[in-house]
Amino acid sequence: MKERRISVEHRSLILLGLLMGQSQHGYQINEFIERNLSTVTDMKKPTAYATLDKLNQKGFIDIQLVQEGNRPIRKVYSINESGRTYFYQLLLNNLSSAESVNYQGDIGLMFIDFLPMDQAISALKERLKKNIKLIDLFKQTPAHGIRSGVNLAVKHKITMLEAEIAFLENTIQNLVHSD
């Protein structure tokens, strides 16, 4: 299942949320996103930096230039009080929203009748196999200790994949028996 692009508000929520714990420089933020948040976002480094700059321009985060030893000067990003208020607003909006998820695979399901049944079943079995590999990957995600939020996001992904797998198994069985 390919994720749809996340909105400006979702990118802002992610970045402000990361800064709620501590001030960080851009490299730390991007490394954390790549290592730990790939299940919820596909945000790339240039987008993260651009969003951080916009959050700064809007007065939600402060930037401090810091030099440690012989290292180059780095920007350290910190959330301020205005940013905390905005973060809580974004967080409440996100948690209370309902969304309609568009699965690109549903397009194929709409037109499945145009394929010979054996090819359709074969394609669905391949999709099932890929989803099983994907769920196994998510189940290997290590649990996060102090905060349970990341664990909840991973559990949600697993639950959605379990529903997709159950749907595919049932659909394949029905198509095999209707043949």
N, C-alpha and C positions, 0 to 999 in steps of 0.2 A: 504494500500500500504506500503510495507516494504521498507525502505530506504536501498540503498546499502552503503557499508562502504565508508567513506570519505578518500581521499588520504592524504598523508603527507602534500602536499601543502595546501589543504583545512583546515587541522588542524592548520597548521602554520598561515594561514590567519586569522582564528578565534581568536587564542591566541594573535597574534600581534595586531589585531584590538581592542581587549579588552584592551591591554596595551597602545594603542594610546591615550586613554582618561586619564589614570592615572596609576601610579605604583600600583601593587596589590600583595598580598600574594596568594599562591596557593589555600587556602580555599576560598577566595573571588572569584577567577576566576572560580573555580569549582561550587560554589553555583550559580553564575550568569548563567553559562552554563546550569545547571540543571533547574533553575527557568525560564529562559528567552529564551533559544536557543534550546529547545527540538524539535521545529518544523523544525530546519535546521541541527541538528547534534545529533548523538547518542554517542558522545565522552564520554568515562568513565574517572574517576579520574586518574587511573594509566597511561592511554594514554596521558592525558593532562600533567601530571608531566614529563613523558618521553619526550614528544615533547618540553616542556619548557627547559629541560636540553639540548636537541639537539640544540635548538635555541641559547642557551647560548654558547655551544661548538663551534657553527659556527660564534659566534660574533655578533648575532643580538639582544640579550638582555643581560642585566647586572643583576646580583643577588647580593643583599645586605642582610646580616644577621642582623636582628633587634630583640631586646628584649624590650618588653614593660612591665614594672612592674615585677610581679612574673611569667608572662607567659613564656612558653618555647620560645627559639629562633626560629624565623621564617624566611624563605626566602622571600624576597620581590623582585618581578620581575619588571624590567623597560626596556622599549624599548629604544635602542640607535639610533644614526643617521644611522648606517648601517642597522639596523632593520627597520627603517622608509622607507629607499630606497627599501628594500626587500618587505616590506608590500605593498607599492604602485605598485610594479611590479606584485606581486601576485593578488592584487585587480584588476588591469587593465586586467590581463589575465583572471581572473574569470568572470568579467563583460562582456568581449568581446567574451567569449566562447559559442559555441552552443553545446548542449549535447543531445545524444540520450538516452532517459529514458527507461529502461527495466522494465516493470511491470510484476511481477511474475504471476499475474492473466491472462496475455495474453497466458501463456502456456496452461491453462485450456481452453481458447477460441479456441486454435488450435485443440483441441481434443474433442470439445463439441459434435461433431456428433456421438461419441461412446456412448453417454448417451441417454436414453429415453428422449424425449422432455420435458415431465412433470418434470423430475428430473433436467434437465438442467435449465429450467425456474425457478424452485424453488431455485436452487443454486444461480442464478443470482439475484433473488429477495432478497435473504439473503445478498449478496454482496452489493446490492443497499442500503439496510437498514443500514449496517455497515458504508458505505460511508456517508450516511446522518447524522449518529451520529457523525462521525469524522468531518464533515464540521461544524456541530453545535458547537463542541468543539473549533475549530479554530475561529469561529465567536465570541466566548466569550473572546478571547484573548484581554486584555486591550491595547488600543492604547498607543504607546510610545510618549512622548512629544517632546523633543528637536530635536532628530534625527529621520528622517523618514525611515531609512533603515530597521529597524525591522518591521515597518508597511508594507513596500513593500514586505518583505519576507513572511509575514503572508498572505498578499493579493494574492501573487503568489500561495501559497499553496491552498487557497480557490478557486482561479480561476481554478487550475488544478483539484480539486475535483469536481467543478461544471461541468467541461467538462466530467469527468468520470461518474458523475450522469446522465448527459444528454445522454451520450453514452449508459449507461445501460438501461435507460428508453426506448430509441429508440430501442435497441436490443431486449429487452423483448417484446415490442409491436410487432415488426416484427416477432419474433418467435411464439408468441401467434396466430398471424393472418396467419402464414404459416402452422400451425398445422392442 
